[in-house]
């Protein structure tokens, strides 16, 4: 499996300083930033008060500050929402420009690869997109948006169930207490036929209108694959589904041999 070099230099990068920075971010993001060691990072979600996904944010601990990294499309909403809530807190925000890369050696490393503040030659966009889909990392505006809850979008690992209150926690906790949601973002291994279009309907024996595709690509390692939201009646790995005129099988994320 070929390692993929991802260039995230054009992403939104925000430095958060001030003596209240830990407490403030704890109250804004879904994951426990207080547990991040110096030099380490954690992925979290910025939610609306209704528990919907506004942005996926990576939080890097610089000892005397935190660096927040988010996709270009969500950079402005992150700055706006954090600024709006920082009323009585000793926190400050400063945009940062830096060369940021990471190496995705395997689909699983899409979630764990550290940030590298260095100049590197990036892989081709289609190689990066293939590895992203293989890993099951949702792209904002494509696989996840304000229409989704984090627990629907394969972002469970970005949520702490043990820390204190945060924006949107009440809804998220209620979903956890129920034990399920009605749809989830899953991987689908497609048969012959190649890429399917975003929005293509997904059907199953249990439910003809089981969901729809969000991303699809031909992976060098797994062949035609896709991400899509599937109803709970049909999301178990091994479930045979139809995608338009194609047949596929639901697989566990990240994709593996």
N, C-alpha and C positions, 0 to 999 in steps of 0.2 A: 504494500500500500504506500503510495507516494505522499510524502509530507506536503502540506499546503501552507504557503506563507501568506498571511492575511495582512493587508495594509489598512489600519484603522486611523491613520493620521488625519483624515478628513472628518472624523467623528467629533461630536461635541465633547470637550474636555473641560471640566470645571473644578477649580481648587476651592475647597471649603476650609476656612480657618476660623479661629475664635475659640474661647474656652468652653463654649456651649455646643461645639460641633458634634460631639458624640451624642449627647442627649437630643439635640435637634434632629439629627439624621435617624436616630432610633424612632422618633415620633413620626417620621415622614416615609420611611422605607420598610418593606416587608421583612427583610432579613436582619440578623443581629450583627450590626456593624461593630458593636463593642467587643465582639469576640475575634475580630480580624487582627492577626498579628502584624507587627510592623513589616512592611514589604509584601504582605499578603493581600489577597483581594477576595471579595464575595460578590455574587450577583444578586441583585434585589429588584423589586418592582415598585414603581411609584404608581399609586392607585388614586382614583377619584374617591370622593366621599361615598359613592355608591359601590365601591369595590371594583370598579372597572380599570383596566390597564391603560395608564397614560404613557408609560415608558418603562423599558427595561434598562437598568443602570448597573454598571460595575463599579464597585467601591474599593479603591486601593488605599491602604493605610500608609501614609508617609511619616508617621510618628507625630509631627507637629501640624499635620493637615490631612485631609482626605482628598483624593482625586476621584471625580465621578466621570465615567466614560459612558456615553450613550450614542445611539445611532444619530446620524445627521438630521433625520426627520423629526426626532424627539428632543433635540438639543434645546430648542427655544421653550418648549413646554416645561422642561425640567427647570430651567432658569426661572421661568415665570412663577411656577407653583412654589418652588422653594423660597423665592423672594417674597411672595405674597404671605407666606406663613412665618417668616422670620421677623416678627414684630418686636417682641421683647427679649429676643435671644442675642447673645454675643456671638454672632456668626457673620462671616463675610464671604462673598463669592467672587471669584476672578477667573475669567476665561483663560485657558492655556493653549498655546500652540506648541505641538511637539510631534516628532516622528514616533508613531506607535505601531508596532507590529506584534504578531504572535504566530506561532507555528502549530498548526493542527495536524499532528501526525496520524491520528486515528479519528473516527467519528466521536468516540468518547471524549477525546481531548478538546473538542469544540467547547466543552463546558469547563475544562480544567486548565487549559494552557495559559501560562502567565503572560502578562503584558511585558513586551520588550521595547524599551525606549532606545531604539537604534534604527539606523537606516538599513533597509534590506530590500532585495529585489522581490516584489510580490509575485505570486502565482497568477495565472490568467483568471479573469473574473468567473468563467464557467467552472474552473476547478474549485474556486472558493465556494461558489454557490452549491456545487455538488457535495462538498464536504459539509457545508452548513445543513443541507437537507438530510444527509446521512446521519448527522448528529442530532437532528430534531430540534435545532435552535430556531425558534420562531423569529421571523423578520417583521419589524413593525410596519403596518400598512399593507402587509402581504398575508402573513399568517396570524397576526394578532393586532388588535386595535382596541379602541374604547368600547367596542361592542362585546368584548370578552372579559371573563373573569380569569385571573391568573391560573387558577387550578384547572381551567379548561384548556389552557394553552401550553401544556407541558412545562410549566414553570413552578411546579411543586417544590423543587429544590431551592427555589429563591425565597421561600417563605419560612419564617421561624414560627413555630407553634408554642414557644416557651417564653418569648420576651414580652415586654409590656406593650402598651397601646401604640398604634400607628394609624395613619390616615387610611381609611377603608377597612380597618380590622374587623369591625363588627360583622360586616357582610361576609368576609373571608372566613371568620370563625364559624359563622352559621353554616356555611357550605361544608366546612370540615365536619361539623357536628352531624350534619345530615348523612355524611358518609359517601356521598356521590354527587356528581353533576350530571346533566342530561347529555352532554357532548364532551368529547375530548379530542385534542390534536394527536393524531396517530401517524405512524408510518405505514405506507402501502407499497408492497413490492408488486409491480405490474408485470403482466405477461408481455408477449410480443406486441409491438405497436408503437413503442417509444413514448415520448412526452405527451401528457394530456394537459389540456388548458385549465388554467385557474377558473374555478367556478363550475367545473364539470361535476355532474351529480354522481353521488355514490349510493349504490343500492345493495341490499343483502336479502337473503331469504326471510330473515326476521322482520326487516323493515325496508320496503322499496325506496323510501326517501330517507336513507340513513345518514346522508351528509353531503359534503362537497369538498372538492380539491382546492388547496390554497397554493401549493408549489409543486413543480414536477421537473425532473431532469433525467438524463441518461447518465448514470454513475459509471465511472470506469471500473469500479469494483463490484457493483451490485446490479448493473443494468438499469432498465427503466424503473424509477422509484418516484414516490410522491409523499407529500404531507397533506393531510386533510382532516376536517372535523367530522367525527363519526358518532352516531347515537350510541348510548350505552348498551343497547341491545345487540350491537354489532362490533364493539371495539376490542373484543378479546383477541389476542394474537392467535393467528391461525384461521380466523374467520374469512371465508371467501366472499369477496365483494365484486360488484360490477362498477366500472367507471366508464360511463357512456357505453361504448360498444366493446370495451376491453374488460378483461377479468384481472383481478388482483387478489392479494392476500394481505390482511392486516398483520404487521410485525411490531415487535417491541422496539422502542427507541432507546438509545441510538441503534441504527442498523448494524448488524453483525453477520458474519458468515454462517 
